[in-house]
Amino acid sequence: MSEVPGASTVRPEHSWPVASLERYLATSPALQADFAEVKIISVLQFKGGQSNPTFYLKTSLGQELVLRKKPPGKLLATAHAIEREYVILQALSKTEVPVPLPVVFCEDSSVIGTPFYIMQVRRGLCGRRLKLTPICSQYIRGRVFRDTHLPDLSQHERKQVYLAMAEVLAKLHSVDHVKVGLQGFGNPDGFFERQISRWTRQYKAAKIEDIEPMERLSVWLPQHIPNSSGSSIVHGDFRIDNLVFHPSEPRVIAVLDWELCTIGHPLADVAYSCLHYNMPTLPPPLSTMSGFGRQGPSELGIPTQLEYVEHYCRCRGIERQTNLSFYTAFGLFRLASILVGVYRRGVEGNASSDNAKRMGSFAELLATKAMRIATDGSTIPLWMSLFPFSAKSKALYAEVSTFMRDHVIPAEQVIHAHDNSELRWTVHPLIEQLKLKAKEAGLWNLFLPSSHGAGLTNLDYAPLCELMGHSLIAPEIFNCNAPDTGNMEVLEKYGTADQKATWLAPLLRGEIRSAFAMTEPGVASSDATNISTSIIKDGDSYIVTGRKWWTTGAGHPNCRLFIVMGKSSSSGPIHRRQSMILVPRDAPGVSVVRPLKTFGYDDAPYGHCEVLFENVRVPATNILLGEGRGFEIAQGRLGPGRIHHCMRLIGLSERSLALMVHRIQSRSTFGKKISEHGKIMKDVALSRTEIDQARLLTLQAAHAMDSVGNQLARDQIAAIKIVAPRVACRVVDRAIQAFGAAGMSEDFFLARAYAGARSLRLADGPDEVHEQTLAKIEYSKHLQSKI
């Protein structure tokens, strides 16, 4: 075993003349005082480093150094720039950024075959695993973490290590490169254009054969460079295994491997340091960048990507950065280009690692992942370019997408098991934990256009709602679940100051839940004028009497409020006889009779309940807006809510289609994959076209509501209410068919998704009502015009 952790015998192809280096050290004006009479008694090669071979040296006087050199053989023109490493180390040695201390640079290839430099390490680190004090001193070990999961640390320690990583990156990006003498080190203008061109050239020069996703990325990346400003020193290869931590403290004591350093956009570094968040679980030798798999970072105590980036931004004192998709795709492309070069050197026999041939084979994997990030839902989708979405909406889309991936989807199995247990009418603690995380991340009350929410228009909120539709547990986590969203909108728009303080405030904080009581078992409630529940004035009170059902949310243990629609008058205009009133859940005379089931699902802990109001007396101040204003409130409430339901249904459809595609690719029947059968191909194609059509129609309606108001957008709202639930039912039904019997089981998302989608063809009014509304508007348009 080597006396130096992480180092071993020098590989034959990387050997060099030790005596020649001894003569150089003894005669160099900068070094001869320390090395005039010494011999090099030990030379070891560090195992890490796919680019520039790195060596540990020990002299006869006990001096310990690190030498880093270019590899032998024919090299790509822009690679292995160790002279730039030396320059940046010199400059940063004067700052708070912890770096090895450079001693000397030699560009004379006649000394040991290629240019090299020697370093000692301030605050104690040499190479990848050693902690050294200055020359002539004994080394002690620091820590290099090669597993992103940090398995040997406690959850608290893992969090601190990741935060320290973000902090040192923020320190680097805060350095004024001009003040430290690096004004000519790189041109910040056109950084990504040059970088993409460089790595494309390097890939093409090194490739042995075409890699299709690399070819696609080389075209896609230049066309999608963000229009964002900012420049700093960028490390170029900033990841956890290029950092050395204090032996016992969560503190970085040295940043290594500066070969790719330049002046450029800091988010390139930030995204690169987060690549493993976007990676699958990888085998060696790429395990140093392996993703978290199904477990997720939070379960390990590791900050999520969002939390890591937020900490970096706080340390720099800059605004939150949310959409890193382009930067992530670029980082993966660059890494894949490097691996193509590593593979080429491995084939030619001059790579610095035994793993070179294996590492090159991963280039296509990384490029495929980059292309997926560049084009799927983890970046801004193409359809968002078709409507005038705000920058805030696009930023929140990226944040919600990341939060869904990192927190919501991984929690589903735990919540699903709870919801099928005897405790299903209680709230699992994980839901409350995720609500707190969402609130802390600023992803809270996104549906409200006012100061209480995110300040988004209907159009801006629609894509976020679609993302939430991917999971049945997501809306509550973001405090964006029905019927609370509609009830909060009603209270904000029509409530008095006292009503808002009593009910709206705790709803906004997510402390309580609410229900909306409208549908009745005794009448055809699709015609709301039939509603018979009475709201009778009695002095300074109202008495509410009636039976409601399908009252969503009434079974929730935190439900504290019903908004009840009933008849307050038997005379006058037919649409002025209804009123809405606030009824506390604990008011005497209120009883939840039973939870109703939808296709066998009781949707615990929310429930769709039958509720009895028996002579319930509430203060007259609980009336909303005034007697006879029920229909007016209902129309104001249902417009935005219908957009919400439709976009969630589109998200549900997207997930169902994704599940279907994965399923049919993994199973075979009658001698070929299910995905290769023509009927299945047709189902996938129809599902894609129908989802996209429904989305565009919904976005058109949202834009119309923002532009001309809900009243003039009635035809658009009616149209999406007809289309979206039907599309969702068809898409989910096809997915169930592709899954076979499993699709109907509790083991998968689809059966419950179908129940939800089918119920929404009734929940906001039956299809027939919306068809009737749309037909009447269409009649009116055509009868007023001449053919």
C-alpha positions in Angstrom: 0.0 0.0 0.0 1.2 3.5 -0.8 2.5 5.8 1.9 0.4 8.5 0.3 -3.3 8.0 0.1 -4.7 8.3 -3.4 -1.3 7.7 -5.0 0.6 4.7 -6.3 3.5 3.7 -8.5 4.0 5.9 -11.6 2.5 4.4 -14.7 5.2 3.4 -17.3 3.8 5.6 -20.0 3.9 8.6 -17.6 7.4 8.1 -16.3 9.9 10.9 -16.6 13.7 11.4 -15.8 13.9 12.2 -12.1 17.6 13.1 -12.3 16.7 15.8 -14.9 14.2 17.3 -12.5 16.8 17.3 -9.7 19.2 19.3 -11.8 16.5 21.8 -12.7 15.5 22.3 -9.0 19.2 22.7 -8.0 19.9 25.3 -10.7 16.7 27.2 -10.8 17.3 30.7 -9.3 13.9 30.6 -7.5 14.5 27.2 -5.9 18.2 26.5 -5.6 18.4 27.8 -2.0 16.0 25.0 -0.9 17.1 22.3 -3.4 20.8 22.7 -4.1 21.8 19.4 -2.5 18.7 17.3 -2.4 17.7 14.1 -4.1 14.2 13.1 -5.0 13.7 9.8 -3.1 10.0 9.1 -3.8 7.8 9.7 -6.8 4.2 8.5 -6.8 1.3 9.2 -9.2 -2.1 10.3 -8.0 -4.8 8.1 -9.4 -7.2 11.0 -10.0 -7.0 13.4 -12.9 -8.1 12.3 -16.3 -6.3 15.3 -18.0 -2.9 16.3 -16.6 -0.8 13.6 -14.7 -0.1 14.7 -11.1 2.7 13.4 -8.9 3.7 13.4 -5.3 7.4 14.1 -4.7 9.5 13.6 -1.5 13.1 14.7 -1.2 16.0 13.5 0.9 15.5 16.4 3.3 11.8 15.5 3.9 10.4 18.2 1.5 7.1 17.2 0.0 5.8 18.7 -3.2 3.3 18.1 -6.0 4.2 18.2 -9.6 1.6 18.6 -12.3 2.5 18.2 -16.0 1.0 17.9 -19.4 0.6 14.3 -20.6 2.9 12.9 -23.3 1.9 12.3 -26.9 -0.1 14.3 -29.4 -2.5 16.7 -27.6 -5.5 18.7 -28.7 -4.6 22.3 -29.3 -6.8 23.8 -26.5 -6.5 21.1 -23.9 -4.1 20.6 -20.9 -3.5 24.3 -20.3 -1.4 23.9 -17.2 0.2 27.3 -17.8 -3.2 28.8 -17.1 -3.5 26.8 -14.0 -0.3 28.3 -12.7 -1.4 31.8 -13.5 -4.7 31.5 -11.7 -3.1 29.9 -8.6 -0.7 32.8 -8.4 -3.6 35.3 -8.6 -5.9 33.5 -6.1 -3.2 32.9 -3.6 -3.7 36.5 -2.6 -7.4 36.1 -2.0 -9.7 34.2 0.5 -10.2 31.5 -2.1 -8.3 28.4 -0.7 -5.8 27.2 -3.4 -2.5 25.3 -3.5 0.4 27.7 -3.5 2.4 27.7 -6.8 6.2 27.4 -6.5 7.5 27.4 -10.1 6.4 26.9 -13.7 8.6 25.3 -16.3 7.7 25.4 -20.0 10.9 23.7 -21.1 9.8 20.3 -22.4 13.4 19.1 -22.4 13.4 18.8 -18.5 10.9 16.0 -18.0 9.3 15.7 -21.5 6.4 18.2 -21.2 5.8 21.6 -19.4 5.1 21.3 -15.7 4.6 23.2 -12.5 5.3 22.5 -8.8 3.2 23.6 -5.9 3.0 23.5 -2.2 -0.3 24.0 -0.4 -1.4 26.8 1.8 -3.8 25.7 4.7 -2.6 22.3 4.0 -3.5 20.4 0.9 -1.5 18.8 -1.9 -2.8 16.8 -4.8 -6.2 15.3 -4.1 -5.8 13.8 -0.7 -2.9 15.4 1.1 -2.8 18.3 3.5 0.6 19.9 3.4 2.1 22.9 5.3 4.9 24.8 3.4 8.0 23.2 2.0 10.2 21.3 4.5 7.2 20.4 6.6 5.4 17.2 7.3 2.0 16.6 5.6 -1.2 15.7 7.3 -4.4 14.4 5.6 -7.4 16.3 4.6 -10.6 14.9 3.1 -11.7 14.5 -0.5 -15.3 13.2 -1.0 -15.6 11.0 -4.0 -19.2 9.9 -3.4 -21.8 12.6 -3.8 -24.0 10.8 -1.2 -21.3 11.3 1.5 -22.1 7.9 3.1 -19.6 8.2 5.9 -21.1 11.5 7.3 -24.1 12.2 9.4 -27.1 14.0 7.8 -26.1 17.2 9.6 -22.5 16.9 8.3 -23.7 16.3 4.8 -25.7 19.4 4.8 -22.8 21.5 6.1 -20.4 20.1 3.5 -22.7 21.0 0.6 -23.2 24.5 2.1 -19.5 25.0 2.4 -19.1 24.0 -1.2 -21.6 26.7 -2.2 -19.9 29.2 0.0 -16.4 28.7 -1.5 -17.9 28.9 -5.0 -19.5 32.2 -4.0 -16.2 33.5 -2.8 -14.5 32.6 -6.1 -17.2 34.4 -8.1 -16.9 37.5 -5.8 -13.2 38.0 -6.6 -12.6 41.0 -8.9 -10.4 39.5 -11.6 -9.0 42.8 -12.6 -7.8 43.6 -9.1 -5.9 40.3 -8.8 -4.2 40.9 -12.1 -6.3 38.7 -14.4 -7.6 41.4 -16.7 -6.2 39.5 -19.8 -7.1 36.0 -18.6 -10.3 35.8 -20.6 -12.9 37.8 -22.4 -16.3 37.7 -20.7 -18.1 38.8 -23.8 -19.4 36.0 -25.9 -18.3 33.5 -23.3 -20.9 30.8 -24.2 -20.4 31.2 -27.9 -16.7 30.6 -27.6 -17.1 27.8 -25.1 -19.7 25.9 -27.2 -17.5 26.4 -30.3 -14.4 25.2 -28.4 -16.0 22.1 -27.0 -17.6 21.3 -30.3 -14.3 21.5 -32.0 -12.7 19.4 -29.3 -15.4 16.8 -29.6 -15.1 16.6 -33.4 -11.3 16.4 -33.3 -11.4 13.6 -30.7 -14.4 11.5 -31.8 -13.8 8.1 -33.3 -17.4 8.0 -34.5 -20.4 10.3 -34.5 -22.4 10.5 -31.2 -25.9 11.5 -32.3 -27.0 13.5 -29.2 -23.6 15.3 -29.2 -24.3 16.3 -32.8 -27.7 17.6 -31.8 -26.4 19.5 -28.8 -23.7 21.2 -30.9 -26.6 22.7 -33.0 -29.1 23.3 -30.1 -26.8 25.1 -27.6 -25.8 28.1 -29.8 -29.4 28.7 -30.6 -30.5 28.9 -27.0 -27.9 31.0 -25.2 -29.7 33.0 -22.4 -29.7 36.7 -22.6 -28.2 37.2 -19.2 -25.3 39.4 -18.0 -22.6 38.8 -15.4 -19.0 37.7 -15.4 -16.5 36.4 -12.9 -13.6 34.0 -12.6 -15.1 30.6 -13.4 -13.4 27.4 -12.3 -14.6 25.3 -15.1 -14.6 21.9 -13.3 -16.1 22.8 -9.9 -17.4 19.7 -8.2 -17.1 18.1 -4.8 -14.2 15.7 -5.6 -12.1 18.7 -6.7 -12.4 20.2 -3.2 -10.4 19.2 -0.1 -12.1 19.7 3.2 -10.6 20.2 6.6 -9.9 16.8 8.4 -12.7 17.4 10.9 -14.6 20.5 10.0 -17.0 21.2 7.1 -14.7 23.7 5.6 -12.9 23.8 2.2 -9.2 24.1 2.6 -8.2 23.9 -1.1 -9.8 24.0 -4.5 -8.0 21.9 -7.1 -7.8 21.3 -10.9 -7.9 24.8 -12.4 -7.0 23.8 -16.0 -10.4 25.0 -17.4 -10.5 28.3 -15.5 -11.3 31.4 -17.4 -13.4 34.6 -17.2 -17.0 33.9 -18.0 -20.5 33.4 -16.7 -20.7 32.3 -13.1 -23.9 30.2 -13.6 -21.8 27.9 -15.8 -19.9 26.9 -12.6 -23.1 26.8 -10.5 -24.8 24.4 -12.9 -21.7 22.3 -13.3 -21.4 21.9 -9.5 -25.0 20.6 -9.5 -24.7 18.1 -12.4 -25.0 15.1 -10.1 -28.5 16.3 -9.1 -29.5 15.7 -12.7 -27.6 12.4 -13.1 -28.8 8.8 -12.9 -27.0 6.5 -10.5 -23.6 5.9 -12.1 -21.0 3.1 -11.7 -17.3 3.7 -11.3 -15.4 5.6 -12.7 -18.2 8.2 -12.9 -19.6 7.5 -9.4 -18.0 10.8 -8.2 -20.9 12.5 -10.2 -23.6 9.9 -9.5 -27.1 11.1 -8.9 -29.3 10.4 -5.9 -31.7 7.9 -7.6 -35.1 7.3 -6.0 -34.0 8.2 -2.5 -33.5 11.9 -3.2 -31.1 14.4 -1.5 -33.5 15.4 1.2 -33.7 11.9 2.6 -29.9 11.9 2.9 -29.9 15.3 4.7 -28.3 16.9 1.6 -29.7 20.2 0.4 -31.8 20.0 -2.8 -30.4 21.7 -5.9 -32.8 24.6 -5.2 -31.5 25.0 -1.6 -27.9 24.7 -2.7 -28.3 27.4 -5.4 -30.2 29.6 -3.0 -27.4 29.4 -0.4 -24.9 30.3 -3.1 -27.0 33.3 -4.1 -27.3 34.5 -0.5 -23.6 34.2 0.0 -23.0 36.4 -3.1 -25.8 38.8 -2.2 -27.6 38.3 -5.6 -31.2 37.4 -6.6 -32.3 33.8 -6.6 -31.3 32.0 -9.8 -33.9 29.5 -10.8 -33.7 28.2 -14.4 -30.3 26.5 -14.8 -31.5 24.2 -17.7 -29.3 25.7 -20.4 -26.3 25.9 -18.1 -26.8 22.3 -17.0 -27.1 21.1 -20.6 -23.9 23.0 -21.5 -22.1 21.5 -18.6 -23.0 18.0 -19.6 -22.1 18.7 -23.2 -18.7 19.9 -22.1 -18.1 17.0 -19.8 -19.1 14.6 -22.6 -16.6 16.3 -24.9 -13.9 15.8 -22.3 -14.8 12.2 -22.0 -14.6 11.7 -25.8 -11.1 13.1 -25.6 -10.3 10.8 -22.6 -11.5 7.9 -24.6 -9.4 8.8 -27.6 -6.3 9.1 -25.4 -7.1 5.7 -23.8 -7.3 4.1 -27.3 -4.0 5.8 -28.2 -2.4 4.7 -24.9 -1.4 8.1 -23.4 -4.3 8.7 -20.9 -3.5 9.4 -17.3 -6.0 6.9 -15.9 -6.6 3.2 -16.3 -10.3 4.1 -16.6 -9.9 6.2 -19.7 -11.5 3.6 -22.1 -14.4 3.1 -19.8 -15.0 6.8 -19.2 -15.2 7.6 -22.8 -18.1 5.2 -23.2 -20.2 7.4 -20.9 -20.1 10.4 -23.3 -23.2 9.3 -25.1 -25.1 8.8 -21.8 -24.2 12.3 -20.7 -25.1 13.9 -24.0 -28.4 12.1 -24.1 -29.2 13.4 -20.6 -28.2 16.9 -21.7 -30.5 16.8 -24.7 -33.3 15.6 -22.5 -32.8 18.5 -20.1 -32.6 20.9 -23.0 -35.8 19.8 -24.5 -38.1 18.4 -21.9 -40.1 19.8 -18.9 -37.0 20.6 -16.8 -36.4 23.6 -19.1 -38.8 26.2 -20.4 -41.0 24.2 -22.9 -41.5 25.4 -26.5 -45.1 26.2 -26.1 -44.3 28.9 -23.5 -42.8 30.9 -26.4 -46.2 31.0 -28.1 -47.8 33.2 -25.4 -46.7 36.3 -23.6 -45.6 34.6 -20.4 -43.7 36.9 -17.9 -40.1 36.3 -16.9 -41.4 35.6 -13.4 -43.7 32.9 -14.7 -40.8 31.2 -16.6 -38.6 31.4 -13.5 -41.3 29.9 -11.3 -41.9 27.2 -13.8 -38.3 26.1 -13.4 -38.5 26.3 -9.6 -41.7 24.3 -9.4 -40.4 21.7 -11.8 -37.3 21.2 -9.7 -39.4 21.1 -6.5 -41.7 18.5 -7.9 -38.8 16.4 -9.0 -36.8 16.7 -5.8 -39.6 16.6 -3.2 -43.1 15.9 -4.4 -42.7 12.9 -6.6 -40.3 11.0 -4.2 -42.9 11.5 -1.4 -45.8 9.9 -3.3 -45.2 6.3 -2.2 -45.1 7.2 1.5 -48.3 9.3 1.2 -50.1 6.7 -0.9 -49.4 4.0 1.7 -50.7 6.4 4.4 -53.8 7.2 2.4 -54.6 3.5 2.2 -54.1 2.8 5.9 -56.4 3.1 8.9 -54.8 6.6 9.5 -55.9 7.9 6.1 -58.2 10.6 7.6 -55.2 12.2 9.2 -52.5 14.3 7.6 -49.1 12.6 7.2 -46.4 14.7 8.8 -44.5 14.6 5.5 -47.2 16.8 3.9 -46.7 19.5 6.5 -42.9 19.3 6.1 -43.2 19.7 2.3 -45.6 22.6 2.8 -43.0 24.3 4.9 -40.3 23.7 2.3 -42.5 25.1 -0.4 -43.3 28.2 1.7 -39.6 28.7 2.5 -38.8 28.4 -1.2 -41.4 31.1 -2.1 -43.6 28.6 -4.0 -46.7 29.3 -2.0 -50.2 30.7 -2.9 -49.0 30.9 -6.5 -52.6 31.1 -7.8 -53.4 34.5 -6.2 -52.7 37.5 -8.5 -52.6 39.9 -5.5 -49.9 40.7 -3.0 -51.0 37.7 -1.0 -49.8 35.4 -3.8 -47.2 35.4 -6.6 -48.8 38.3 -8.5 -49.4 36.2 -11.6 -52.0 36.5 -14.3 -54.2 33.5 -15.2 -51.9 32.9 -18.2 -48.7 33.0 -16.0 -50.2 30.6 -13.4 -51.4 28.0 -15.9 -48.1 26.3 -16.6 -47.4 26.0 -12.9 -50.8 24.4 -12.4 -50.0 21.9 -15.1 -46.8 20.9 -13.2 -48.8 20.4 -10.0 -51.2 18.2 -12.0 -48.4 15.6 -12.4 -49.0 14.5 -8.8 -52.3 14.2 -6.8 -50.5 15.4 -3.6 -48.9 18.4 -5.2 -51.6 21.1 -5.0 -51.9 21.1 -1.2 -48.1 21.2 -0.8 -48.0 24.6 -2.7 -51.3 25.7 -1.0 -52.9 25.7 -4.4 -55.5 23.0 -3.9 -59.2 23.2 -4.6 -61.6 24.1 -3.1 -59.3 26.3 -1.0 -58.0 28.3 -4.0 -61.6 29.3 -5.0 -62.6 30.0 -1.4 -59.5 32.2 -0.9 -60.3 34.0 -4.1 -63.9 34.6 -2.9 -62.7 35.9 0.5 -60.1 38.1 -1.0 -62.4 39.6 -3.6 -65.7 39.7 -1.7 -64.9 39.3 2.0 -65.0 42.1 4.7 -62.0 43.0 6.7 -63.2 40.9 9.6 -63.9 37.9 7.3 -60.5 38.1 5.8 -58.8 38.3 9.2 -60.8 35.4 10.6 -60.7 33.0 7.6 -58.5 34.3 4.7 -55.4 34.8 6.8 -55.1 31.3 8.2 -56.0 29.8 4.8 -53.2 31.8 3.2 -50.8 30.4 5.8 -52.0 26.9 5.1 -53.0 26.4 8.8 -56.6 25.5 8.0 -58.6 24.0 5.1 -62.1 24.8 3.8 -64.9 23.4 1.8 -67.5 24.7 -0.7 -71.0 23.4 -0.2 -73.2 23.8 -3.2 -74.4 20.5 -4.8 -77.5 18.9 -3.2 -78.8 15.3 -3.4 -82.4 16.3 -3.6 -82.3 18.4 -6.8 -80.6 18.6 -10.1 -77.8 20.9 -9.0 -76.4 21.5 -12.4 -79.1 24.2 -12.5 -78.1 26.1 -9.5 -81.4 27.9 -9.3 -82.8 24.5 -8.1 -80.7 24.7 -4.9 -83.1 24.4 -1.9 -80.9 24.9 1.2 -82.3 27.8 3.0 -80.5 30.9 4.4 -83.1 32.7 6.4 -82.5 36.0 8.2 -83.4 35.9 11.9 -82.6 39.2 13.7 -78.8 39.6 13.7 -78.3 36.0 12.5 -78.9 33.7 9.6 -80.3 30.2 10.0 -78.9 27.7 7.4 -80.9 24.5 6.8 -80.2 21.9 4.1 -78.4 18.8 3.0 -75.3 19.1 0.7 -73.1 16.4 -0.9 -69.9 16.1 -2.9 -68.6 18.8 -0.6 -64.9 18.4 -1.3 -62.5 18.9 1.6 -65.2 18.4 4.3 -63.5 15.3 5.6 -60.1 16.9 6.1 -59.1 17.1 9.8 -58.1 20.8 9.4 -61.3 21.8 7.6 -62.6 24.8 9.6 -64.9 26.6 7.2 -67.8 26.0 4.8 -68.8 28.5 2.2 -72.5 27.5 1.7 -74.6 28.5 -1.3 -78.4 28.5 -0.5 -81.7 30.3 -1.2 -82.2 33.4 0.8 -85.4 34.6 -1.1 -88.3 32.9 -2.9 -89.2 36.0 -5.0 -87.5 38.4 -7.2 -85.3 37.8 -10.3 -84.4 34.1 -10.4 -80.6 34.7 -10.2 -80.9 37.1 -7.3 -82.5 34.6 -4.9 -79.3 32.8 -4.0 -76.7 33.9 -1.4 -73.4 32.6 0.0 -72.6 32.5 3.6 -69.6 31.5 5.8 -70.4 28.6 8.2 -67.8 27.5 10.7 -67.2 23.7 10.7 -67.8 23.6 14.5 -71.1 25.5 14.4 -73.9 23.7 16.2 -76.0 21.8 13.7 -73.2 21.0 11.2 -72.5 17.3 10.8 -70.6 15.4 8.2 -72.8 12.4 7.4 -70.4 10.3 5.3 -67.6 10.5 2.8 -68.8 9.6 -0.7 -66.6 7.4 -3.0 -65.7 8.1 -6.6 -65.2 4.8 -8.4 -64.3 3.3 -5.0 -61.9 6.1 -3.9 -62.8 8.1 -0.8 -59.9 10.6 -1.5 -58.9 10.7 2.2 -58.0 12.8 4.0 -60.0 15.4 2.0 -63.1 13.5 1.1 -66.2 14.4 -0.9 -68.7 14.4 1.8 -72.4 14.5 2.5 -73.0 17.3 5.0 -76.1 18.1 7.0 -76.9 21.7 8.1 -79.7 21.5 10.7 -80.9 25.0 11.8 -77.3 26.2 11.9 -77.2 29.8 13.3 -74.4 32.1 12.2 -74.0 35.9 12.6 -75.5 38.0 9.9 -72.0 39.4 9.3 -71.1 36.1 7.8 -73.0 36.8 4.6 -70.8 37.3 1.6 -71.2 40.6 -0.3 -74.9 40.7 0.6 -78.2 38.8 0.1 -78.9 37.7 -3.4 -75.3 38.0 -4.7 -74.6 34.2 -4.8 -74.6 33.8 -8.5 -72.4 36.9 -8.9 -69.9 35.4 -6.5 -70.1 32.0 -8.1 -69.2 33.3 -11.6 -66.3 35.2 -10.2 -65.1 32.1 -8.3 -65.5 29.6 -11.1 -63.6 31.4 -13.9 -60.0 31.1 -12.6 -60.8 27.7 -10.9 -61.8 26.3 -14.3 -58.4 27.2 -15.7 -56.8 25.6 -12.7 -58.7 22.3 -13.1 -57.9 22.2 -16.9 -54.2 22.8 -16.5 -54.0 20.2 -13.7 -55.7 17.7 -16.0 -53.2 18.4 -18.7 -50.4 17.7 -16.2 -52.2 14.5 -15.2 -52.4 13.5 -18.9 -48.7 14.2 -19.5 -47.7 12.0 -16.6 -50.0 9.2 -17.7 -48.6 9.4 -21.2 -45.0 9.3 -19.8 -45.9 6.3 -17.7 -47.4 4.6 -20.7 -44.3 5.1 -22.9 -42.0 3.8 -20.2 -44.2 0.7 -19.7 -44.5 -0.2 -23.4 -40.7 0.2 -23.9 -40.0 -2.3 -21.1 -42.3 -5.1 -22.1 -42.7 -7.5 -25.0 -45.6 -9.4 -26.5 -45.7 -11.7 -29.5 -42.0 -11.4 -30.3 -41.6 -7.6 -30.1 -41.7 -4.7 -27.7 -45.2 -3.5 -27.0 -44.1 -0.1 -28.3 -43.6 -1.5 -31.7 -47.2 -2.6 -32.2 -49.1 -0.3 -34.5 -52.1 0.2 -32.3 -49.9 1.3 -29.4 -48.1 3.7 -31.7 -51.5 5.2 -32.7 -52.5 5.6 -29.1 -49.3 7.4 -28.2 -49.6 9.7 -31.2 -53.2 10.5 -30.6 -52.5 11.2 -26.9 -49.7 13.6 -27.8 -51.8 15.6 -30.3 -54.8 15.7 -28.0 -52.7 16.9 -25.0 -51.1 19.7 -27.0 -54.4 20.8 -28.5 -56.1 20.9 -25.0 -53.1 22.9 -23.6 -53.2 25.5 -26.4 -57.0 25.9 -26.0 -56.6 26.3 -22.2 -53.8 28.9 -22.6 -55.9 30.8 -25.1 -58.7 30.9 -22.6 -56.4 32.1 -19.8 -55.0 34.8 -22.1 -58.5 35.9 -23.0 -59.5 36.1 -19.4 -56.5 38.3 -18.7 -57.1 40.4 -21.8 -60.9 40.9 -22.0 -62.2 39.6 -18.7 -64.1 36.5 -17.6 -67.4 37.6 -19.1 -66.2 38.1 -22.6 -64.0 34.9 -22.3 -67.1 32.7 -21.4 -66.9 30.8 -24.7 -63.2 30.0 -24.2 -63.8 28.9 -20.6 -66.8 26.7 -21.7 -64.7 25.2 -24.5 -61.8 24.1 -22.2 -64.3 22.7 -19.7 -65.6 20.5 -22.5 -62.2 19.5 -23.9 -59.7 19.1 -21.1 -61.5 16.4 -18.9 -62.4 14.3 -22.0 -58.8 14.4 -23.3 -57.5 13.4 -19.8 -60.0 10.5 -19.7 -59.0 9.3 -23.1 -55.2 9.5 -22.5 -55.5 7.8 -19.1 -57.7 5.1 -20.5 -55.1 4.4 -23.2 -52.4 4.2 -20.6 -54.5 1.8 -18.5 -55.0 -0.4 -21.6 -51.2 -0.4 -22.3 -50.5 -1.4 -18.7 -53.0 -4.2 -18.8 -54.5 -5.4 -15.5 -51.8 -3.5 -13.6 -53.3 -0.2 -14.9 -56.5 -0.8 -12.9 -54.7 -1.6 -9.7 -53.7 0.4 -6.7 -50.0 -0.1 -7.5 -50.0 2.6 -10.1 -51.1 6.2 -10.6 -53.5 5.5 -13.4 -56.7 4.2 -11.8 -57.0 7.0 -9.4 -56.0 9.5 -12.1 -58.9 8.2 -14.3 -61.4 8.6 -11.4 -60.3 12.1 -10.9 -60.4 13.0 -14.5 -63.9 11.5 -15.0 -65.3 13.3 -11.9 -64.3 16.6 -13.4 -66.7 16.2 -16.2 -69.3 16.9 -13.5 -67.5 18.7 -10.7 -67.7 22.2 -12.2 -70.9 21.6 -14.0 -71.7 18.8 -16.4 -70.4 18.8 -20.0 -73.9 19.4 -21.2 -74.1 22.8 -19.4 -70.8 24.0 -20.9 -71.9 22.7 -24.4 -75.1 24.6 -24.0 -73.3 27.8 -23.0 -70.8 27.5 -25.9 -73.6 26.8 -28.4 -75.6 29.8 -27.4 -72.6 32.1 -27.7 -71.9 30.6 -31.1 -75.5 31.1 -32.2 -75.3 34.7 -31.1 -72.1 35.4 -33.1 -73.5 34.0 -36.3 -76.9 35.4 -36.1 -75.4 38.9 -35.7 -73.4 38.5 -38.9 -74.3 38.0 -42.5 -73.1 35.0 -44.5 
